[in-house]
Amino acid sequence: MFEHLDFNYLLATYGYLAIFIGCLLEGETILILGGMAAHQHVLKLLPVIGYASLAGMLGDQLLFWTGRYFGERLLPRLHKQQAAIDKVTHLVNQHPTVSIFTVRFLYGMRLMGPMVIGACKVSPLKFACINLLGALVWATLFASAGYWAGEFLQQVLGDLKPYRWPIILGVMALVVVVALVRHVRAKRKAAQEG
């Protein structure tokens, strides 16, 4: 099915765009794959990090301003996210600088966190500066992880060209499994607390 698609052409043509769009949302999976593509010399590592950093920062800025202007009305309606909202609010109240930097690294908080920070009336300039630094560190870590995963797989498998689609599908499946396991654990923990 996939063997007729020219993987190099797809990545060279749409790779940076896919990284940018993927990193506007969550982004870790696409960023790891982008790092692996950089290892294979289909993409370049620094532009992967640059596009991912820009998209991650812009996405969080949009969520921050959403929280700033609509947080008082929007957040109380998100009953299923109340535990995450409470955690981020507590973190912002105790350590605002740390919360801005780390919220993108906390599972389940990436989308909710910047909205809560915006609703907490953190300074927009402070948020933008720390958010940019956090996005750069985040993009560098995940793209580098993908790059080094590519290096490891090449040492194990040799030439990765015949394995590119299975690797992509495998990484995506692994991310889905990890997300499901975390979701089930969170549900169990919520049921035990409730």
DRENDO-1510 file (C-alpha; in Angstrom, 1 decimal, always signed):
<recs>
REC; n; res; u; v; w
REC; 1; MET; +0.0; +0.0; +0.0 .
REC; 2; PHE; +2.6; +2.5; +1.1 .
REC; 3; GLU; +5.5; +1.3; -1.1 .
REC; 4; HIS; +4.3; +3.2; -4.1 .
REC; 5; LEU; +4.6; +6.6; -2.3 .
REC; 6; ASP; +7.9; +8.4; -2.6 .
REC; 7; PHE; +8.7; +9.0; +1.1 .
REC; 8; ASN; +11.6; +11.4; +0.4 .
REC; 9; TYR; +9.4; +13.5; -1.9 .
REC; 10; LEU; +6.6; +13.7; +0.6 .
REC; 11; LEU; +8.9; +14.6; +3.4 .
REC; 12; ALA; +10.9; +17.1; +1.4 .
REC; 13; THR; +7.8; +18.7; +0.1 .
REC; 14; TYR; +5.5; +18.7; +3.1 .
REC; 15; GLY; +7.8; +17.8; +6.0 .
REC; 16; TYR; +8.3; +21.3; +7.5 .
REC; 17; LEU; +4.7; +22.2; +6.9 .
REC; 18; ALA; +3.6; +19.0; +8.7 .
REC; 19; ILE; +5.9; +19.7; +11.6 .
REC; 20; PHE; +4.6; +23.3; +11.9 .
REC; 21; ILE; +0.9; +22.3; +11.8 .
REC; 22; GLY; +1.5; +19.3; +14.1 .
REC; 23; CYS; +3.3; +21.4; +16.6 .
REC; 24; LEU; +0.6; +24.0; +16.7 .
REC; 25; LEU; -1.4; +21.3; +18.6 .
REC; 26; GLU; +0.4; +18.6; +20.5 .
REC; 27; GLY; +3.4; +17.9; +18.3 .
REC; 28; GLU; +5.6; +15.4; +20.1 .
REC; 29; THR; +5.0; +12.5; +17.7 .
REC; 30; ILE; +5.5; +14.6; +14.6 .
REC; 31; LEU; +8.6; +16.2; +16.2 .
REC; 32; ILE; +10.2; +12.8; +16.9 .
REC; 33; LEU; +9.5; +11.8; +13.3 .
REC; 34; GLY; +10.9; +15.1; +12.1 .
REC; 35; GLY; +14.1; +14.3; +14.1 .
REC; 36; MET; +14.3; +10.9; +12.5 .
REC; 37; ALA; +13.9; +12.4; +9.1 .
REC; 38; ALA; +16.7; +14.8; +9.9 .
REC; 39; HIS; +18.9; +11.8; +10.8 .
REC; 40; GLN; +18.1; +10.4; +7.4 .
REC; 41; HIS; +19.1; +13.7; +5.7 .
REC; 42; VAL; +15.6; +14.2; +4.3 .
REC; 43; LEU; +15.0; +17.3; +6.5 .
REC; 44; LYS; +17.5; +19.4; +8.3 .
REC; 45; LEU; +17.5; +19.3; +12.2 .
REC; 46; LEU; +17.8; +23.1; +12.8 .
REC; 47; PRO; +14.8; +24.0; +10.6 .
REC; 48; VAL; +12.8; +21.1; +12.2 .
REC; 49; ILE; +13.6; +22.6; +15.7 .
REC; 50; GLY; +12.9; +26.2; +14.4 .
REC; 51; TYR; +9.5; +25.4; +12.8 .
REC; 52; ALA; +8.5; +23.3; +15.8 .
REC; 53; SER; +9.5; +26.1; +18.3 .
REC; 54; LEU; +7.6; +28.7; +16.3 .
REC; 55; ALA; +4.5; +26.6; +16.1 .
REC; 56; GLY; +4.6; +25.5; +19.7 .
REC; 57; MET; +5.0; +29.1; +20.9 .
REC; 58; LEU; +2.3; +30.4; +18.6 .
REC; 59; GLY; -0.1; +27.7; +19.6 .
REC; 60; ASP; +0.5; +28.4; +23.3 .
REC; 61; GLN; +0.2; +32.2; +22.7 .
REC; 62; LEU; -3.2; +31.6; +21.1 .
REC; 63; LEU; -4.3; +29.5; +24.1 .
REC; 64; PHE; -3.0; +32.1; +26.5 .
REC; 65; TRP; -5.0; +34.9; +24.9 .
REC; 66; THR; -8.1; +32.6; +24.8 .
REC; 67; GLY; -7.7; +32.1; +28.5 .
REC; 68; ARG; -7.1; +35.8; +29.2 .
REC; 69; TYR; -10.2; +37.0; +27.4 .
REC; 70; PHE; -12.6; +34.0; +27.8 .
REC; 71; GLY; -11.2; +32.0; +30.7 .
REC; 72; GLU; -13.7; +33.2; +33.3 .
REC; 73; ARG; -16.6; +31.9; +31.2 .
REC; 74; LEU; -14.9; +29.0; +29.4 .
REC; 75; LEU; -12.9; +27.2; +32.2 .
REC; 76; PRO; -15.9; +26.6; +34.5 .
REC; 77; ARG; -17.6; +24.7; +31.6 .
REC; 78; LEU; -14.7; +22.3; +31.3 .
REC; 79; HIS; -15.8; +19.9; +34.0 .
REC; 80; LYS; -13.9; +16.9; +32.7 .
REC; 81; GLN; -10.7; +19.0; +32.8 .
REC; 82; GLN; -11.2; +20.3; +36.3 .
REC; 83; ALA; -8.4; +18.3; +37.9 .
REC; 84; ALA; -5.9; +19.7; +35.3 .
REC; 85; ILE; -7.3; +23.2; +35.7 .
REC; 86; ASP; -6.8; +23.0; +39.5 .
REC; 87; LYS; -3.2; +21.6; +39.2 .
REC; 88; VAL; -2.2; +24.3; +36.8 .
REC; 89; THR; -3.9; +27.1; +38.8 .
REC; 90; HIS; -2.1; +25.9; +41.9 .
REC; 91; LEU; +1.2; +25.7; +40.1 .
REC; 92; VAL; +0.8; +29.2; +38.6 .
REC; 93; ASN; -0.1; +30.7; +42.0 .
REC; 94; GLN; +2.9; +29.1; +43.7 .
REC; 95; HIS; +5.5; +29.3; +40.9 .
REC; 96; PRO; +4.3; +31.3; +37.9 .
REC; 97; THR; +7.7; +31.3; +36.0 .
REC; 98; VAL; +8.2; +27.6; +36.4 .
REC; 99; SER; +4.6; +26.8; +35.4 .
REC; 100; ILE; +4.9; +28.8; +32.2 .
REC; 101; PHE; +8.1; +26.9; +31.3 .
REC; 102; THR; +7.1; +23.4; +32.3 .
REC; 103; VAL; +3.4; +23.2; +31.4 .
REC; 104; ARG; +4.2; +22.0; +27.9 .
REC; 105; PHE; +6.1; +19.1; +29.3 .
REC; 106; LEU; +3.3; +17.9; +31.6 .
REC; 107; TYR; +1.0; +15.2; +30.2 .
REC; 108; GLY; -2.6; +16.4; +29.8 .
REC; 109; MET; -1.7; +20.0; +30.5 .
REC; 110; ARG; -0.3; +21.2; +27.1 .
REC; 111; LEU; -3.6; +22.6; +25.8 .
REC; 112; MET; -5.2; +23.4; +29.1 .
REC; 113; GLY; -2.1; +25.0; +30.7 .
REC; 114; PRO; -1.7; +28.1; +28.7 .
REC; 115; MET; -5.4; +28.9; +28.9 .
REC; 116; VAL; -5.3; +28.6; +32.7 .
REC; 117; ILE; -2.2; +30.7; +32.8 .
REC; 118; GLY; -3.9; +33.4; +30.7 .
REC; 119; ALA; -7.0; +33.3; +33.0 .
REC; 120; CYS; -4.7; +33.8; +36.0 .
REC; 121; LYS; -3.7; +37.2; +34.5 .
REC; 122; VAL; +0.0; +36.5; +34.2 .
REC; 123; SER; +1.8; +39.3; +32.4 .
REC; 124; PRO; +1.6; +38.8; +28.6 .
REC; 125; LEU; +5.2; +39.8; +28.1 .
REC; 126; LYS; +6.4; +37.5; +30.8 .
REC; 127; PHE; +4.4; +34.6; +29.3 .
REC; 128; ALA; +5.7; +35.3; +25.8 .
REC; 129; CYS; +9.4; +35.4; +26.8 .
REC; 130; ILE; +9.2; +32.2; +29.0 .
REC; 131; ASN; +7.0; +30.5; +26.5 .
REC; 132; LEU; +9.5; +31.1; +23.7 .
REC; 133; LEU; +12.3; +29.6; +25.9 .
REC; 134; GLY; +10.1; +26.7; +26.8 .
REC; 135; ALA; +9.2; +26.1; +23.1 .
REC; 136; LEU; +12.9; +26.1; +22.1 .
REC; 137; VAL; +13.9; +23.6; +24.8 .
REC; 138; TRP; +10.8; +21.4; +24.1 .
REC; 139; ALA; +11.5; +21.3; +20.3 .
REC; 140; THR; +15.2; +20.7; +20.8 .
REC; 141; LEU; +14.6; +17.8; +23.2 .
REC; 142; PHE; +12.0; +16.0; +21.1 .
REC; 143; ALA; +13.6; +16.5; +17.7 .
REC; 144; SER; +17.0; +15.4; +19.2 .
REC; 145; ALA; +15.3; +12.3; +20.7 .
REC; 146; GLY; +14.0; +11.5; +17.2 .
REC; 147; TYR; +17.4; +12.1; +15.7 .
REC; 148; TRP; +19.1; +9.7; +18.2 .
REC; 149; ALA; +16.3; +7.2; +17.8 .
REC; 150; GLY; +17.1; +7.2; +14.1 .
REC; 151; GLU; +20.7; +6.6; +14.9 .
REC; 152; PHE; +19.9; +3.7; +17.2 .
REC; 153; LEU; +17.5; +2.1; +14.6 .
REC; 154; GLN; +20.1; +2.5; +11.9 .
REC; 155; GLN; +22.7; +0.7; +14.0 .
REC; 156; VAL; +20.2; -2.1; +14.7 .
REC; 157; LEU; +18.5; -2.4; +11.2 .
REC; 158; GLY; +21.1; -0.9; +8.9 .
REC; 159; ASP; +19.6; +1.1; +6.0 .
REC; 160; LEU; +16.3; +2.5; +7.2 .
REC; 161; LYS; +14.8; +3.2; +3.8 .
REC; 162; PRO; +12.8; +0.0; +3.5 .
REC; 163; TYR; +11.6; +0.4; +7.1 .
REC; 164; ARG; +10.4; +4.1; +7.0 .
REC; 165; TRP; +6.6; +3.5; +6.8 .
REC; 166; PRO; +6.7; +0.7; +9.5 .
REC; 167; ILE; +8.8; +3.0; +11.7 .
REC; 168; ILE; +6.3; +5.9; +11.3 .
REC; 169; LEU; +3.3; +3.6; +12.0 .
REC; 170; GLY; +5.2; +2.1; +14.9 .
REC; 171; VAL; +6.0; +5.5; +16.5 .
REC; 172; MET; +2.4; +6.6; +16.1 .
REC; 173; ALA; +1.1; +3.3; +17.5 .
REC; 174; LEU; +3.5; +3.6; +20.5 .
REC; 175; VAL; +2.3; +7.2; +21.2 .
REC; 176; VAL; -1.4; +6.0; +21.0 .
REC; 177; VAL; -0.7; +3.1; +23.4 .
REC; 178; VAL; +1.1; +5.4; +25.9 .
REC; 179; ALA; -1.7; +7.9; +25.7 .
REC; 180; LEU; -4.3; +5.2; +26.3 .
REC; 181; VAL; -2.4; +3.8; +29.3 .
REC; 182; ARG; -2.1; +7.2; +30.8 .
REC; 183; HIS; -5.8; +7.9; +30.2 .
REC; 184; VAL; -6.9; +4.6; +31.8 .
REC; 185; ARG; -4.6; +5.3; +34.8 .
REC; 186; ALA; -6.0; +8.9; +35.2 .
REC; 187; LYS; -9.6; +7.5; +35.0 .
REC; 188; ARG; -8.8; +4.9; +37.7 .
REC; 189; LYS; -7.2; +7.5; +39.9 .
REC; 190; ALA; -10.1; +9.8; +39.5 .
REC; 191; ALA; -12.5; +7.0; +40.3 .
REC; 192; GLN; -10.6; +6.1; +43.5 .
REC; 193; GLU; -10.5; +9.8; +44.6 .
REC; 194; GLY; -14.1; +10.3; +43.8 .
</recs>
